[in-house]
Amino acid sequence: MTFSFTIYTAPMFLSAIVSGGLMLWSLRRRTSPGAIWFALLMFSTFVWALGYFFELNSTSYVVAQFWSKVQYLTVPGAVIIWLVLVLTYTGQEKYITPRNLAIFFLIPALTIVLAWTNDYHQWLWINPRLSADVPFSTVIFEHGWWYWVNTGYIYAVFALSTIILIVSYSRSIALYRRQIMVLLIFSGIVFLSNVVYVFGNITEGYNISPITFSVGGIVVAWGLFRYRIFNVMPIAADLVVDTISDAVIVVDAGNRVLNLNPAAERFWGYKLTDALGLHIEKLTGSWAKLAEFFRTDAPVHGEVPLMVQQEAKTIELQVTPIYGRDGWLNARLVVVRDVTARKKSEQALVEARNQALDALRVRRQLLANVSHELRSPLGTILGFAELLEGGTFGEISPKQRDVAGKIIDSANYLTALVDDLLYQAQIEAGAVAVKAEPFDVRTMIRRVEEKMAVLVDVKGLQFRVDIDDVVPQTLIGDTLRIQQILVNLINNAIKYTAEGTVDLRVYCPDDRHWALAVRDTGLGIPAQAQSYIFDAFRQVDNDKRTNIHGVGLGLSIVKQLVTMMDGTIELDSVEGRGSTFTVTLPLQVTTSVSTGETG
Ligand code: ADP
C-alpha cells in the first residue's frame, strides 16, 4: 500500500498526528477530572483522521469501504464524549451515571453495528461505491434511514451540549467564564465547519470534520493548560459553596445578586431563581446597616444586628471584592454567618461573670463582718478567763486553774485565727497598705526573737539568728508587716519541726536586695504541695501531719504582704528534711540623702 500526500490527504495525516498527540498529552494529566474524556475525544478524532487518510488513499472500493467502517468505530460516540466532557466541566457530573451513559451510547453503538453489517441491510448507506471524478478515493452513497437517525441524534446531543455551556456561562462568575468560553469556542469551530461543509465550496465527498476536531482540540488543550480547567474545576468550587453551612452570595459590581448558595437561599428565604438580578437591598431587607459593607473596594468584615425573616439576628458579614484581570471590580463575594447564638452566649457569659464578682464581693464583706463580730466576744472570754485564773473572783482550785488555762489557750488560738481571717479579708478588699518608714533591722529582729522564745523553749528546739554585717543598720519599709511575716514563718517552722533547729538568717543576696531566710529541720513539704501552699486555705494533706491546727491562711497572708512590698518568697524543701522559706525584699536604705558631715 502506498500513500500519497496531497492537498486532501496531508491535512488528514496531520490531524491524526495532532489529535494523537493531544490524546497522549491529556493522558499524562489523567488524574485531573475530565482529562480522560478529553483524551477519549482526541482518540476518536485520531481514529477518524487516520481512517479517513487511509480511505482517501485507497486503491479499491473494498479497501475504502473497510477504512470507512474503521472510522465508524469511534466517530458515532464522539459527540457523547463531548457531552460528558461538558457535563463534567460545568459541574453536572451527577448526570454521568453508568445507566445514563448506557442510554447515551445506545444509538452510537447501534450505528457501529449497523455500519459493519451494512452490506446485509443497507440501513445506513444505500448503494455505497467509490466516488468518481475526484482526486482521491472515498466511498459515496445514498442515505439509508438509520443515517438520518444517527445524524439527527448527533445534532441533538451537540445542540444540548452547547445549550448547557451557554447556560452555565451566564451563571458563572468571571473566573469560570473564560474556561467555559474555551469549550464554547470548540463548539463554534465544529459548528462553523458544518456550515462550510454544507454551504461551502468544497470538493464533493471531502469531509473536513477530522481537521476541525483537531484544531478545536488544540484550542481546548490550550485553554485547559492556560486556565488549568482540569485543575480548577468550577464543580469543586461550586461543591464547596453548595455544601458550606455559611450563606454565600455573589453580587455584581452594582450589588445585584448573581448567585446564592443553598444556605443563603434558606437564610434569606429566597430561591436563587427569584433572587437573580435583585439588588441586595431587596434580598436583605435593610440596606441602611449594610450599605457601608458594599461601598468600599477593600474587603470588609463585621457584625450587624438585622431582622431576618421576622427574626432578630446578629449576623457576621464578610464582603470580599473580586477583581478581573483588567483590575476592575467584577463582583463581590458575600459570606454571611448567623452568630446570634454565639452573641447570646457571650452575653450570658458576661452576666455570669458579673454575678460571680458580686458574689465574691458579698463573700468578702461577710468574712470581714463576721470576723470582726467574732473578735469582741472572744476578747471578753479571754479577759474573764484571765481574771478567773488570776483569782479576781475568789480562790480557785488547781483543777479549776488548769481548766481556765485551757480556756485561755483556746481563746488565744481562736483570736489568732480570727485575726488571720480578718486580715485576709482586708488584704483582698485592698484595705491593707504597706508603709515605707526607716526602721532598725537589728531591733526588729530582736523583738521577733523575744516573741518566739517561749514557743521554741516549749518544743525544746534550738533557735539561731544570724545577721550579716553587710545588712545596713537602718532600712526603709514596714517594720510591723515584716515582723508579721517573720512570726508567721518562724511559727510554722516551729510548728512543723519536732526536733533540731530553726534558723533565721538576714543577709544581702546582692546590692539591691536584702533577704530573710527561715530554715527548719522539720517535716518538709512534698514537691507537689509546694505550688499550692501559698494559696489561701490550702494545707499539705489538710495537715494531719501534726496535732497543731491551722486553717492555711498564714502563708497566703505572707505571700500577699511580700508581693505588696515588691518582694518575692521562695521555698526550698525536701520532704522529711526540713524547709527554707526565703523572703527577698528591695533594699531601700534611706529616703533622703544625708550630708554625713555633721559632727
Ligand atoms: P497553717 O495555718 O495550716 O499553718 P500556712 O498557710 O501557714 O497554714 O501553711 C500552709 C501549709 O504549708 C501548712 O498547713 C503546712 O502543711 C505547710 N507548711 C508551712 N510551713 C511549713 C514548714 N516550715 N514545714 C512544713 N510544712 C509547712
Residues whose N, C-alpha, C, O or C-beta is under 5 A from the ligand:
A	BS01	ADP	N492 A493 Y496 G522 L523 G524 I525 I533 R538 Q539 V540 D543 G550 V551 G552 L553 G554 L555 S556 S579
